[in-house]
Amino acid sequence: MTVGVLRETFAGERRVALVPAHVGPLVKAGAAVVLETGAGWEAGFRDQDYAGKGAEIAADAAAVLSRATVLLTVRFAAAAESDAALIGRLQEGAALIGFLEPWKPHDSFARLRDRGVSSFAMELMPRITRAQSMDALSSMANLAGYKAAVMAAASLPKMLPMMMTAAGTIVPARAFIVGVGVAGLQAIATARRLGAVVSAYDVRPAVREQVQSLGARFVEIELDAEDAETSDGYARQMDEDFYRRQRELMTGVLAESDIVITTAAVPGKTAPVLVTRQMVEAMHAGSVIVDLAAERGGNCALTRAGETVQHNGVTILGPLNLASTLARDASQLYSKNITAFLQTIVKDGELAVDGDDEIVAATVVTHARAVPNEETRSRLQL
């Protein structure tokens, strides 16, 4: 088995799929590892770091693809708008693992299928105990939650902690976190460490204890949210009437907040609008909104993906791919996730796709010139 790693082609992507620390175990297990030169450079890993662990450095992507029987990527297919030429260089029958964005139709999936490539989407990893070490979405969300709190603190025209001085007392900033998943919990913890008074809200009442365990206040909003969580632990998309009533009840909380961090996203869906223009206009001048759902349309009606918007004195940040801004740590976590998954589909040095394995069944997109999962096949219109 030859494991290949390319330099990422998506604009602004600084992560790498494999770090030097995880090359050694693969080599020890009998695999050859070949990387495109410079693949880890933007994440802080040099070619010689990989070579020192037993990897071979190839001159370009074509040299990697000509040998790789398993390709590890951060972004590929729809996630990277991969072109036909790149897919055409993959070996027939090879395996591909990475973030693939299998939510929307894209011609790359038909090409992968027709080439006989077994492709697996890391964002489809089920949230079960056995797959915790492979949960790349949670790994990246953790970093995004941290960075969101830091960005908010940097943009806010005041300090976060309380400070008592001879010139008077500075009151602590008030932060409100909307959506208490992995990113939200880390945003709470980071804002608290920076000294803010933190409150949080989620449609799932079950997260109350997690919020309180971090020293934050759980905001009570009386809404019927019994069906707000899916069986695999993700937030469920609710109807517009639910979101309308939620916005009405949240307006007062936002008006009292210096920082608002929104993290509400449903995998594969457009993010619900939780903060309207009117709600922004009710906030005081100088306050900051960081919208972590910007890539999926945004939780704030005024968010512009990848931009900073000023409206009525409020700063609205719509960051994209925050994990990539912490490329070294993000790569280390992702590399652990993807190599742990690789071990589940390789037996005795050969690719062994067991359709009865719930992890494999959940993540497989194309295999044996087909799209095995009916739901995925329908989404991709294949």
VOBA-1610 file (N, C-alpha, C; in pm, whole numbers, padded with zeros to 5 digits, always signed):
BEGIN
Met+00085-00119+00000Met+00000+00000+00000Met+00088+00124+00000Thr+00055+00220-00087Thr+00126+00348-00092Thr+00028+00459-00056Val+00059+00529+00050Val-00024+00640+00095Val+00031+00769+00036Gly-00053+00842-00037Gly-00012+00966-00100Gly-00075+01086-00034Val-00001+01198-00032Val-00051+01324+00024Val-00012+01436-00071Leu-00111+01517-00111Leu-00086+01628-00203Leu-00080+01760-00128Arg-00019+01858-00192Arg-00031+01994-00145Arg-00173+02039-00178Glu-00245+02094-00082Glu-00385+02131-00103Glu-00396+02241-00208Thr-00498+02228-00294Thr-00515+02321-00405Thr-00622+02427-00380Phe-00707+02406-00280Phe-00815+02500-00255Phe-00759+02633-00204Ala-00810+02743-00255Ala-00758+02875-00219Ala-00765+02900-00069Gly-00654+02936-00009Gly-00650+02968+00133Gly-00636+02848+00225Glu-00634+02727+00170Glu-00623+02607+00255Glu-00478+02583+00293Arg-00447+02591+00422Arg-00310+02579+00470Arg-00284+02445+00539Arg-00390+02369+00566Arg-00372+02242+00637Arg-00311+02136+00545Val-00259+02032+00607Val-00208+01916+00534Val-00271+01792+00598Ala-00297+01690+00516Ala-00371+01573+00564Ala-00291+01480+00653Leu-00158+01487+00646Leu-00074+01396+00723Leu+00044+01474+00779Val+00069+01460+00909Val+00183+01528+00971Val+00295+01427+00992Pro+00418+01477+01008Pro+00531+01383+01022Pro+00515+01281+01133Ala+00453+01319+01243Ala+00439+01227+01356Ala+00361+01101+01321His+00275+01108+01219His+00193+00993+01182His+00247+00917+01062Val+00360+00962+01008Val+00423+00889+00898Val+00486+00760+00950Gly+00558+00771+01061Gly+00628+00656+01118Gly+00540+00534+01139Pro+00425+00549+01206Pro+00337+00432+01226Pro+00290+00368+01096Leu+00267+00450+00992Leu+00225+00394+00864Leu+00338+00314+00799Val+00458+00370+00805Val+00574+00300+00750Val+00600+00172+00826Lys+00588+00179+00959Lys+00610+00060+01042Lys+00509-00049+01010Ala+00388-00007+00968Ala+00283-00104+00935Ala+00302-00162+00795Gly+00405-00115+00724Gly+00434-00171+00593Gly+00393-00086+00475Ala+00340+00034+00500Ala+00299+00121+00390Ala+00413+00210+00346Ala+00414+00243+00218Ala+00504+00349+00169Ala+00426+00479+00175Val+00495+00588+00207Val+00431+00719+00215Val+00503+00813+00121Val+00428+00876+00030Val+00487+00969-00066Val+00409+01100-00062Leu+00482+01212-00045Leu+00420+01343-00036Leu+00471+01434-00148Glu+00380+01518-00195Glu+00421+01621-00289Glu+00508+01723-00215Thr+00613+01765-00277Thr+00703+01860-00212Thr+00627+01986-00170Gly+00652+02031-00048Gly+00586+02150+00004Gly+00448+02126+00059Ala+00402+02001+00066Ala+00265+01972+00111Ala+00238+02025+00251Gly+00337+02017+00339Gly+00314+02059+00477Gly+00369+02195+00512Trp+00422+02266+00412Trp+00495+02390+00439Trp+00410+02495+00510Glu+00288+02519+00461Glu+00205+02624+00519Glu+00151+02587+00656Ala+00158+02460+00691Ala+00119+02417+00826Ala+00239+02412+00920Gly+00356+02446+00868Gly+00475+02449+00953Gly+00556+02321+00952Phe+00536+02235+00851Phe+00611+02109+00842Phe+00694+02109+00714Arg+00822+02087+00727Arg+00913+02090+00613Arg+00927+01951+00550Asp+00970+01950+00425Asp+00991+01822+00357Asp+01086+01731+00434Gln+01190+01790+00492Gln+01288+01708+00565Gln+01229+01650+00693Asp+01125+01715+00748Asp+01057+01658+00865Asp+00990+01526+00828Tyr+00931+01522+00710Tyr+00867+01400+00661Tyr+00970+01294+00622Ala+01072+01339+00551Ala+01175+01245+00506Ala+01243+01177+00624Gly+01258+01253+00733Gly+01321+01198+00852Gly+01239+01089+00918Lys+01110+01084+00887Lys+01022+00981+00943Lys+00999+00866+00845Gly+01062+00874+00727Gly+01052+00763+00633Gly+00968+00787+00511Ala+00919+00912+00492Ala+00838+00942+00374Ala+00927+00977+00255Glu+00875+00954+00135Glu+00944+00994+00013Glu+00882+01123-00037Ile+00963+01217-00081Ile+00914+01345-00132Ile+00913+01342-00284Ala+00796+01366-00343Ala+00780+01364-00489Ala+00780+01507-00542Ala+00820+01522-00666Ala+00837+01655-00725Ala+00705+01728-00749Asp+00599+01653-00780Asp+00471+01719-00810Asp+00355+01625-00783Ala+00233+01678-00802Ala+00113+01599-00775Ala+00104+01476-00863Ala+00144+01490-00991Ala+00135+01377-01083Ala+00220+01259-01035Ala+00335+01289-00978Ala+00423+01182-00929Ala+00362+01111-00809Val+00288+01185-00728Val+00219+01124-00613Val+00104+01036-00661Leu+00022+01091-00749Leu-00098+01020-00794Leu-00066+00896-00876Ser+00048+00894-00941Ser+00084+00777-01022Ser+00117+00657-00934Arg+00145+00682-00806Arg+00185+00573-00716Arg+00084+00544-00605Ala+00007+00645-00565Ala-00078+00631-00447Ala-00193+00532-00467Thr-00201+00435-00378Thr-00319+00348-00376Thr-00421+00399-00275Val-00375+00484-00184Val-00464+00553-00090Val-00421+00699-00088Leu-00513+00790-00119Leu-00482+00933-00118Leu-00551+00998+00002Leu-00472+01061+00089Leu-00525+01134+00204Leu-00527+01282+00170Thr-00643+01345+00186Thr-00656+01487+00153Thr-00731+01560+00264Val-00717+01692+00264Val-00803+01774+00350Val-00930+01806+00273Arg-00915+01864+00154Arg-01031+01898+00073Arg-01013+01839-00067Phe-01120+01775-00115Phe-01116+01716-00250Phe-01258+01714-00303Ala-01275+01674-00427Ala-01406+01665-00491Ala-01477+01800-00481Ala-01604+01800-00435Ala-01680+01925-00430Ala-01620+02024-00331Ala-01554+01974-00226Ala-01497+02063-00125Ala-01382+02146-00179Ala-01319+02100-00286Ala-01206+02173-00343Ala-01230+02209-00490Glu-01353+02182-00538Glu-01383+02204-00680Glu-01278+02134-00767Ser-01247+02009-00732Ser-01141+01935-00802Ser-01174+01919-00951Asp-01073+01939-01033Asp-01096+01932-01177Asp-01080+01789-01229Ala-01125+01770-01353Ala-01125+01637-01413Ala-00984+01583-01430Ala-00887+01671-01462Ala-00751+01625-01485Ala-00691+01563-01359Leu-00718+01624-01244Leu-00665+01572-01118Leu-00725+01436-01086Ile-00857+01424-01101Ile-00923+01297-01073Ile-00878+01191-01173Gly-00855+01232-01297Gly-00813+01138-01400Gly-00677+01076-01374Arg-00597+01139-01289Arg-00464+01085-01257Arg-00469+00984-01141Leu-00581+00977-01070Leu-00593+00878-00963Leu-00591+00737-01022Gln-00525+00647-00953Gln-00524+00508-01000Gln-00665+00450-00992Glu-00701+00370-01091Glu-00830+00300-01084Glu-00827+00204-00965Gly-00933+00208-00888Gly-00941+00121-00770Gly-00873+00178-00647Ala-00819+00300-00657Ala-00754+00362-00541Ala-00859+00405-00439Ala-00812+00440-00320Ala-00900+00492-00215Ala-00869+00640-00194Leu-00972+00717-00166Leu-00960+00860-00141Leu-01032+00891-00011Ile-00964+00963+00080Ile-01025+01000+00208Ile-01004+01149+00231Gly-01110+01219+00268Gly-01096+01362+00298Gly-01232+01427+00314Phe-01232+01559+00332Phe-01356+01635+00327Phe-01394+01649+00181Leu-01512+01598+00145Leu-01552+01594+00004Leu-01677+01677-00026Glu-01743+01728+00076Glu-01870+01802+00060Glu-01974+01720-00016Pro-02012+01604+00037Pro-02106+01518-00036Pro-02251+01559-00017Trp-02273+01689+00000Trp-02409+01739+00021Trp-02472+01787-00109Lys-02387+01822-00206Lys-02439+01886-00327Lys-02387+01815-00452Pro-02466+01815-00558Pro-02421+01753-00683Pro-02296+01823-00735His-02200+01743-00779His-02077+01796-00837His-02022+01689-00929Asp-01974+01730-01047Asp-01934+01630-01146Asp-01816+01544-01101Ser-01743+01588-00999Ser-01630+01508-00951Ser-01674+01373-00896Phe-01794+01366-00840Phe-01839+01239-00782Phe-01866+01134-00890Ala-01924+01176-01001Ala-01944+01083-01113Ala-01810+01035-01167Arg-01713+01124-01172Arg-01580+01087-01221Arg-01512+00987-01127Leu-01525+01013-00996Leu-01468+00919-00899Leu-01533+00782-00911Arg-01665+00782-00923Arg-01739+00655-00939Arg-01693+00581-01064Asp-01689+00651-01176Asp-01657+00586-01303Asp-01512+00538-01307Arg-01427+00598-01227Arg-01286+00557-01225Arg-01265+00441-01127Gly-01369+00404-01057Gly-01358+00293-00963Gly-01289+00330-00833Val-01287+00460-00803Val-01223+00506-00679Val-01318+00486-00562Ser-01265+00431-00452Ser-01342+00420-00328Ser-01318+00547-00247Ser-01419+00634-00243Ser-01403+00763-00176Ser-01483+00766-00046Phe-01425+00829+00055Phe-01485+00835+00188Phe-01482+00979+00238Ala-01597+01028+00284Ala-01610+01166+00328Ala-01598+01174+00480Met-01497+01246+00526Met-01475+01258+00670Met-01589+01331+00740Glu-01661+01418+00668Glu-01770+01491+00733Glu-01894+01405+00756Leu-01894+01282+00703Leu-02006+01190+00726Leu-01979+01094+00842Met-01870+01116+00913Met-01835+01026+01024Met-01947+01022+01128Pro-01996+00904+01163Pro-02103+00897+01263Pro-02052+00931+01401Arg-02138+00991+01482Arg-02099+01027+01618Arg-02132+00911+01712Ile-02044+00811+01706Ile-02055+00696+01793Ile-01923+00682+01867Thr-01924+00607+01975Thr-01806+00595+02060Thr-01685+00545+01982Arg-01704+00445+01898Arg-01592+00385+01826Arg-01528+00481+01726Ala-01605+00582+01685Ala-01554+00674+01583Ala-01504+00806+01641Gln-01496+00817+01772Gln-01457+00945+01832Gln-01319+00990+01786Ser-01226+00897+01774Ser-01090+00935+01733Ser-01083+00973+01586Met-01193+00952+01511Met-01196+00982+01367Met-01283+01104+01336Asp-01341+01166+01437Asp-01439+01272+01419Asp-01371+01404+01384Ala-01343+01423+01256Ala-01270+01542+01212Ala-01354+01668+01222Leu-01485+01657+01203Leu-01570+01776+01217Leu-01559+01835+01357Ser-01560+01747+01459Ser-01548+01796+01596Ser-01410+01856+01621Ser-01307+01793+01567Ser-01170+01845+01584Ser-01160+01986+01529Met-01213+02007+01409Met-01203+02139+01346Met-01296+02240+01413Ala-01413+02195+01458Ala-01506+02285+01525Ala-01448+02336+01657Asn-01374+02250+01725Asn-01310+02288+01850Asn-01217+02408+01828Leu-01137+02400+01723Leu-01045+02509+01691Leu-01120+02634+01647Ala-01226+02616+01570Ala-01304+02730+01523Ala-01368+02805+01640Gly-01417+02731+01739Gly-01478+02796+01856Gly-01377+02880+01932Tyr-01256+02826+01947Tyr-01149+02901+02013Tyr-01116+03028+01935Lys-01096+03013+01804Lys-01054+03127+01722Lys-01164+03233+01717Ala-01290+03192+01718Ala-01400+03288+01714Ala-01397+03379+01836Ala-01372+03322+01953Ala-01366+03402+02075Ala-01247+03499+02072Val-01135+03452+02019Val-01016+03537+02008Val-01041+03651+01909Met-01106+03620+01795Met-01137+03724+01696Met-01233+03828+01754Ala-01331+03781+01829Ala-01426+03874+01890Ala-01355+03967+01988Ala-01266+03910+02069Ala-01191+03991+02165Ala-01104+04094+02094Ala-01044+04055+01982Ala-00957+04146+01908Ala-01037+04259+01842Ser-01163+04234+01806Ser-01244+04333+01737Ser-01322+04423+01832Leu-01342+04379+01954Leu-01422+04454+02052Leu-01342+04574+02103Pro-01401+04692+02105Pro-01327+04811+02151Pro-01325+04825+02303Lys-01321+04714+02372Lys-01310+04716+02517Lys-01245+04586+02565Met-01204+04583+02690Met-01145+04462+02748Met-01253+04360+02779Leu-01214+04235+02788Leu-01308+04132+02831Leu-01314+04118+02983Pro-01201+04116+03054Pro-01210+04096+03199Pro-01244+04224+03275Met-01297+04206+03395Met-01316+04320+03486Met-01180+04367+03535Met-01165+04498+03549Met-01040+04551+03603Met-01072+04667+03696Met-01017+04660+03815Met-01034+04767+03913Met-00907+04850+03918Thr-00919+04979+03888Thr-00803+05067+03884Thr-00830+05193+03966Ala-00726+05273+03984Ala-00742+05398+04057Ala-00831+05495+03982Ala-00842+05474+03850Ala-00926+05561+03768Ala-01069+05511+03758Gly-01099+05401+03824Gly-01234+05347+03820Gly-01235+05199+03783Thr-01352+05141+03785Thr-01368+04999+03757Thr-01419+04978+03615Ile-01351+04888+03544Ile-01396+04848+03410Ile-01478+04721+03425Val-01602+04725+03381Val-01689+04607+03396Val-01654+04504+03290Pro-01675+04377+03318Pro-01640+04273+03220Pro-01733+04277+03099Ala-01682+04233+02986Ala-01763+04221+02865Ala-01861+04105+02882Arg-01973+04117+02813Arg-02074+04012+02818Arg-02077+03942+02682Ala-02058+03811+02684Ala-02057+03731+02561Ala-02176+03637+02560Phe-02238+03624+02445Phe-02353+03536+02428Phe-02322+03439+02314Ile-02323+03309+02345Ile-02292+03205+02246Ile-02422+03138+02204Val-02448+03137+02074Val-02571+03075+02022Val-02534+02946+01951Gly-02578+02835+02008Gly-02543+02704+01954Gly-02433+02642+02037Val-02468+02539+02113Val-02372+02481+02207Val-02331+02341+02161Gly-02273+02336+02040Gly-02208+02214+01995Gly-02063+02220+02037Val-01977+02151+01963Val-01835+02151+01996Val-01776+02292+01986Ala-01808+02362+01877Ala-01755+02498+01859Ala-01808+02591+01967Gly-01935+02580+01997Gly-01994+02666+02098Gly-01935+02645+02237Leu-01913+02521+02273Leu-01854+02491+02404Leu-01713+02548+02414Gln-01635+02536+02307Gln-01500+02591+02311Gln-01502+02743+02312Ala-01599+02804+02242Ala-01613+02949+02246Ala-01647+02996+02387Ile-01734+02922+02455Ile-01768+02954+02594Ile-01644+02948+02681Ala-01571+02838+02672Ala-01453+02817+02757Ala-01348+02925+02732Thr-01327+02960+02604Thr-01224+03059+02571Thr-01265+03199+02617Ala-01391+03236+02593Ala-01439+03367+02637Ala-01431+03379+02789Arg-01461+03271+02858Arg-01451+03271+03005Arg-01306+03289+03048Arg-01214+03217+02983Arg-01072+03231+03018Arg-01022+03373+02994Leu-01078+03440+02894Leu-01038+03577+02864Leu-01104+03678+02958Gly-01196+03631+03041Gly-01252+03717+03145Gly-01393+03767+03123Ala-01460+03723+03015Ala-01595+03769+02988Ala-01697+03699+03077Val-01810+03764+03096Val-01926+03700+03158Val-02003+03637+03043Val-02023+03507+03049Val-02073+03433+02932Val-02210+03371+02959Ser-02296+03383+02862Ser-02423+03311+02862Ser-02435+03239+02728Ala-02521+03139+02721Ala-02531+03059+02599Ala-02672+03004+02584Tyr-02705+02975+02459Tyr-02836+02917+02430Tyr-02823+02812+02320Asp-02905+02708+02331Asp-02914+02605+02229Asp-03056+02554+02227Val-03101+02509+02109Val-03237+02455+02099Val-03250+02324+02174Arg-03136+02261+02206Arg-03139+02133+02277Arg-03122+02158+02427Pro-03228+02146+02506Pro-03219+02173+02650Pro-03119+02082+02721Ala-03087+01969+02661Ala-02997+01872+02726Ala-02856+01927+02746Val-02819+02034+02673Val-02683+02086+02686Val-02668+02183+02803Arg-02776+02209+02875Arg-02772+02303+02987Arg-02658+02272+03084Glu-02645+02145+03123Glu-02543+02109+03221Glu-02402+02132+03167Gln-02382+02110+03037Gln-02251+02135+02978Gln-02216+02283+02985Val-02314+02368+02957Val-02292+02513+02964Val-02257+02554+03107Gln-02334+02505+03201Gln-02312+02543+03340Gln-02180+02489+03394Ser-02138+02373+03344Ser-02011+02316+03391Ser-01892+02402+03352Leu-01910+02486+03251Leu-01802+02575+03206Leu-01811+02712+03274Gly-01907+02727+03364Gly-01919+02853+03436Gly-02002+02958+03365Ala-02077+02917+03265Ala-02162+03010+03190Ala-02308+02992+03231Arg-02389+03089+03196Arg-02533+03083+03226Arg-02608+03033+03104Phe-02696+02937+03125Phe-02779+02887+03015Phe-02904+02973+03007Val-02926+03033+02890Val-03041+03122+02871Val-03165+03038+02846Glu-03266+03061+02927Glu-03391+02987+02914Glu-03483+03056+02814Ile-03517+02985+02708Ile-03613+03035+02610Ile-03721+02929+02596Glu-03841+02965+02633Glu-03950+02869+02638Glu-04002+02836+02498Leu-03946+02730+02442Leu-03987+02683+02311Leu-03996+02531+02315Asp-04088+02477+02236Asp-04099+02331+02227Asp-03987+02279+02138Ala-03886+02216+02200Ala-03769+02171+02124Ala-03741+02023+02146Glu-03845+01944+02161Glu-03828+01801+02186Glu-03758+01729+02071Asp-03782+01776+01947Asp-03725+01709+01830Asp-03606+01786+01773Ala-03534+01860+01858Ala-03428+01948+01809Ala-03297+01876+01785Glu-03287+01748+01822Glu-03161+01676+01808Glu-03183+01546+01733Thr-03093+01517+01639Thr-03101+01393+01563Thr-03043+01279+01647Ser-03065+01157+01600Ser-03017+01040+01674Ser-02866+01033+01682Asp-02796+01100+01588Asp-02650+01096+01591Asp-02588+01219+01658Gly-02670+01296+01731Gly-02616+01403+01813Gly-02607+01539+01748Tyr-02652+01554+01625Tyr-02647+01684+01558Tyr-02779+01758+01578Ala-02773+01892+01567Ala-02895+01971+01576Ala-02980+01946+01452Arg-03110+01937+01473Arg-03203+01914+01362Arg-03252+02049+01309Gln-03274+02057+01178Gln-03329+02179+01121Gln-03475+02191+01160Met-03511+02308+01217Met-03648+02331+01262Met-03723+02412+01156Asp-03856+02431+01177Asp-03933+02507+01079Asp-03918+02657+01104Glu-03962+02737+01007Glu-03942+02882+01014Glu-04017+02944+01131Asp-04132+02891+01167Asp-04208+02945+01280Asp-04129+02931+01410Phe-04060+02819+01425Phe-03976+02799+01543Phe-03867+02905+01550Tyr-03799+02926+01436Tyr-03690+03024+01435Tyr-03742+03166+01455Arg-03861+03196+01403Arg-03919+03330+01423Arg-03943+03357+01570Arg-04004+03260+01641Arg-04031+03279+01784Arg-03900+03284+01864Gln-03801+03205+01820Gln-03672+03207+01887Gln-03606+03344+01875Arg-03613+03403+01754Arg-03555+03536+01734Arg-03620+03640+01823Glu-03752+03633+01837Glu-03823+03729+01920Glu-03775+03723+02065Leu-03755+03602+02115Leu-03716+03584+02254Leu-03568+03615+02277Met-03485+03606+02173Met-03342+03631+02187Met-03305+03778+02177Thr-03396+03861+02125Thr-03363+04000+02098Thr-03312+04073+02221Gly-03378+04053+02334Gly-03337+04121+02457Gly-03199+04079+02505Val-03165+03953+02486Val-03034+03903+02529Val-02924+03966+02443Leu-02948+03973+02312Leu-02849+04032+02222Leu-02826+04179+02254Ala-02931+04249+02290Ala-02919+04392+02319Ala-02828+04419+02438Glu-02815+04322+02527Glu-02730+04337+02645Glu-02589+04285+02624Ser-02560+04227+02506Ser-02433+04158+02484Ser-02331+04246+02411Asp-02205+04231+02450Asp-02096+04295+02377Asp-02047+04207+02264Ile-02050+04076+02288Ile-02004+03978+02189Ile-02114+03875+02167Val-02142+03845+02042Val-02233+03736+02007Val-02160+03644+01911Ile-02151+03516+01945Ile-02089+03417+01857Ile-02197+03315+01819Thr-02226+03304+01691Thr-02329+03211+01646Thr-02263+03091+01579Thr-02310+02972+01614Thr-02248+02849+01564Thr-02351+02751+01509Ala-02476+02796+01493Ala-02584+02704+01458Ala-02578+02664+01311Ala-02546+02540+01286Ala-02542+02489+01149Ala-02591+02345+01148Val-02662+02311+01042Val-02710+02175+01022Val-02633+02118+00904Pro-02562+02006+00921Pro-02479+01952+00812Pro-02555+01939+00681Gly-02498+01998+00575Gly-02557+01987+00443Gly-02675+02078+00417Lys-02711+02163+00513Lys-02825+02252+00498Lys-02781+02398+00506Thr-02865+02487+00455Thr-02840+02630+00471Thr-02860+02665+00617Ala-02771+02744+00673Ala-02778+02779+00815Ala-02905+02860+00843Pro-02971+02836+00956Pro-03090+02915+00990Pro-03052+03058+01027Val-03133+03154+00987Val-03110+03294+01025Val-03167+03315+01165Leu-03079+03340+01260Leu-03117+03358+01400Leu-03109+03503+01444Val-03032+03584+01371Val-03013+03725+01407Val-03053+03811+01287Thr-03161+03884+01299Thr-03210+03966+01190Thr-03146+04105+01193Arg-03172+04182+01087Arg-03124+04320+01082Arg-03177+04399+01203Gln-03305+04379+01235Gln-03364+04452+01348Gln-03296+04416+01479Met-03258+04290+01495Met-03190+04247+01618Met-03051+04311+01627Val-02982+04321+01512Val-02851+04386+01510Val-02866+04533+01548Glu-02968+04598+01495Glu-02988+04740+01521Glu-03028+04767+01665Ala-03072+04664+01737Ala-03104+04679+01879Ala-02980+04665+01967Met-02869+04617+01910Met-02745+04602+01986Met-02675+04737+01997His-02593+04752+02101His-02526+04880+02120His-02404+04892+02029Ala-02367+05017+01998Ala-02253+05043+01912Ala-02126+04987+01975Gly-02041+04929+01891Gly-01916+04871+01939Gly-01923+04722+01963Ser-02043+04666+01968Ser-02055+04522+01990Ser-02014+04445+01865Val-01987+04317+01883Val-01929+04234+01776Val-02007+04104+01762Ile-02034+04066+01638Ile-02093+03935+01607Ile-01991+03856+01526Val-01964+03733+01568Val-01881+03642+01490Val-01971+03527+01445Asp-01991+03515+01316Asp-02085+03418+01260Asp-02008+03298+01205Leu-02005+03189+01282Leu-01932+03070+01239Leu-02008+02990+01132Ala-02131+03029+01105Ala-02208+02961+01001Ala-02201+03035+00868Ala-02105+03128+00855Ala-02096+03211+00734Ala-02084+03127+00608Glu-02011+03014+00615Glu-01992+02931+00496Glu-02122+02871+00445Arg-02221+02859+00532Arg-02349+02799+00492Arg-02461+02903+00489Gly-02424+03027+00463Gly-02526+03131+00449Gly-02532+03226+00567Gly-02489+03179+00685Gly-02482+03267+00801Gly-02604+03262+00891Asn-02580+03274+01021Asn-02688+03284+01118Asn-02738+03427+01133Cys-02659+03522+01085Cys-02698+03664+01089Cys-02737+03707+00949Ala-02847+03778+00938Ala-02897+03820+00807Ala-02801+03914+00735Leu-02712+03980+00810Leu-02622+04077+00750Leu-02483+04020+00724Thr-02461+03895+00756Thr-02330+03833+00735Thr-02296+03823+00587Arg-02171+03854+00556Arg-02117+03830+00422Arg-01998+03737+00437Ala-02006+03623+00374Ala-01902+03521+00389Ala-01765+03576+00352Gly-01671+03562+00445Gly-01534+03604+00420Gly-01511+03752+00437Glu-01611+03826+00484Glu-01598+03971+00495Glu-01629+04019+00637Thr-01591+04143+00665Thr-01628+04212+00788Thr-01725+04323+00751Val-01842+04323+00814Val-01947+04420+00784Val-01967+04511+00905Gln-01982+04639+00880Gln-02017+04735+00984Gln-02161+04780+00960His-02246+04764+01062His-02385+04807+01047His-02432+04871+01177Asn-02467+04998+01167Asn-02520+05070+01282Asn-02427+05061+01403Gly-02296+05061+01377Gly-02198+05056+01484Gly-02162+04917+01531Val-02225+04813+01475Val-02198+04674+01512Val-02106+04611+01407Thr-02003+04540+01453Thr-01911+04471+01363Thr-01956+04327+01347Ile-01973+04284+01223Ile-02018+04147+01195Ile-01910+04076+01115Leu-01851+03972+01172Leu-01744+03896+01108Leu-01801+03767+01050Gly-01767+03741+00924Gly-01812+03617+00858Gly-01695+03532+00816Pro-01617+03480+00911Pro-01493+03409+00876Pro-01520+03277+00804Leu-01425+03240+00716Leu-01432+03113+00644Leu-01314+03026+00683Asn-01339+02897+00697Asn-01232+02799+00718Asn-01138+02840+00831Leu-01195+02867+00948Leu-01114+02913+01061Leu-01008+02812+01102Ala-01037+02683+01088Ala-00938+02583+01128Ala-00809+02599+01049Ser-00820+02643+00924Ser-00701+02661+00842Ser-00612+02774+00893Thr-00668+02869+00967Thr-00586+02977+01023Thr-00502+02927+01140Leu-00534+02811+01190Leu-00456+02745+01296Leu-00399+02617+01236Ala-00332+02632+01122Ala-00301+02518+01036Ala-00218+02410+01103Arg-00124+02447+01187Arg-00038+02344+01247Arg-00117+02253+01341Asp-00190+02314+01434Asp-00269+02233+01527Asp-00382+02161+01454Ala-00444+02230+01359Ala-00553+02167+01284Ala-00503+02045+01207Ser-00386+02056+01149Ser-00329+01943+01074Ser-00296+01827+01165Gln-00244+01856+01284Gln-00212+01749+01378Gln-00337+01672+01419Leu-00445+01744+01447Leu-00569+01678+01487Leu-00630+01601+01369Tyr-00633+01665+01254Tyr-00693+01601+01137Tyr-00614+01477+01095Ser-00483+01487+01101Ser-00398+01373+01065Ser-00428+01253+01154Lys-00449+01279+01282Lys-00485+01170+01374Lys-00620+01111+01336Asn-00717+01198+01306Asn-00851+01152+01267Asn-00845+01064+01142Ile-00774+01110+01040Ile-00778+01042+00911Ile-00697+00913+00913Thr-00587+00910+00989Thr-00510+00785+00995Thr-00583+00681+01080Ala-00657+00727+01181Ala-00739+00632+01259Ala-00846+00570+01171Phe-00905+00652+01082Phe-01005+00598+00991Phe-00942+00504+00889Leu-00824+00540+00840Leu-00755+00456+00743Leu-00736+00314+00797Gln-00707+00304+00924Gln-00685+00173+00985Gln-00810+00087+00982Thr-00929+00150+00972Thr-01053+00071+00970Thr-01083+00013+00832Ile-01023+00069+00726Ile-01054+00019+00592Ile-00936-00054+00528Val-00831-00076+00605Val-00716-00150+00554Val-00692-00272+00643Lys-00683-00387+00582Lys-00654-00511+00653Lys-00538-00582+00584Asp-00436-00613+00662Asp-00318-00682+00608Asp-00258-00609+00488Gly-00255-00477+00499Gly-00191-00398+00395Gly-00274-00377+00270Glu-00400-00422+00269Glu-00485-00408+00151Glu-00615-00339+00188Leu-00671-00266+00092Leu-00799-00200+00112Leu-00908-00306+00129Ala-00984-00294+00237Ala-01091-00390+00265Ala-01214-00312+00309Val-01303-00284+00216Val-01422-00204+00243Val-01535-00296+00288Asp-01563-00294+00417Asp-01667-00377+00476Asp-01795-00297+00488Gly-01888-00321+00398Gly-02013-00247+00398Gly-02097-00268+00521Asp-02070-00372+00598Asp-02145-00397+00721Asp-02092-00319+00840Asp-01974-00259+00824Asp-01918-00176+00930Asp-01992-00042+00929Glu-02049-00001+01042Glu-02133+00119+01043Glu-02053+00246+01012Ile-01924+00247+01043Ile-01841+00364+01011Ile-01818+00371+00861Val-01783+00258+00801Val-01761+00252+00656Val-01890+00283+00582Ala-02000+00223+00625Ala-02128+00243+00557Ala-02172+00388+00560Ala-02140+00458+00669Ala-02181+00598+00682Ala-02097+00692+00599Thr-01968+00661+00582Thr-01876+00755+00519Thr-01850+00730+00371Val-01878+00610+00322Val-01847+00578+00182Val-01934+00662+00088Val-01873+00718-00014Val-01946+00794-00116Val-01948+00715-00246Thr-01830+00673-00295Thr-01825+00590-00415Thr-01742+00465-00385His-01783+00353-00443His-01709+00228-00425His-01756+00129-00532Ala-01660+00058-00589Ala-01690-00044-00689Ala-01777+00011-00802Arg-01741+00130-00848Arg-01811+00199-00958Arg-01958+00222-00929Ala-01990+00249-00804Ala-02128+00277-00764Ala-02127+00374-00646Val-02246+00424-00612Val-02266+00504-00491Val-02354+00420-00400Pro-02294+00346-00305Pro-02369+00245-00229Pro-02482+00301-00142Asn-02463+00421-00085Asn-02561+00476+00007Asn-02673+00544-00072Glu-02796+00498-00051Glu-02909+00549-00129Glu-02932+00698-00104Glu-02919+00741+00022Glu-02940+00883+00054Glu-02835+00970-00015Thr-02708+00925-00010Thr-02601+01000-00076Thr-02623+01003-00227Arg-02665+00890-00282Arg-02689+00881-00427Arg-02798+00980-00468Ser-02900+00994-00387Ser-03009+01086-00417Ser-02962+01232-00407Arg-02883+01263-00303Arg-02834+01399-00285Arg-02746+01442-00402Leu-02663+01350-00448Leu-02568+01382-00555Leu-02629+01367-00695Gln-02755+01325-00699Gln-02827+01307-00825Gln-02752+01211-00917Leu-02706+01102-00858Leu-02636+00998-00936Leu-02723+00873-00942
//
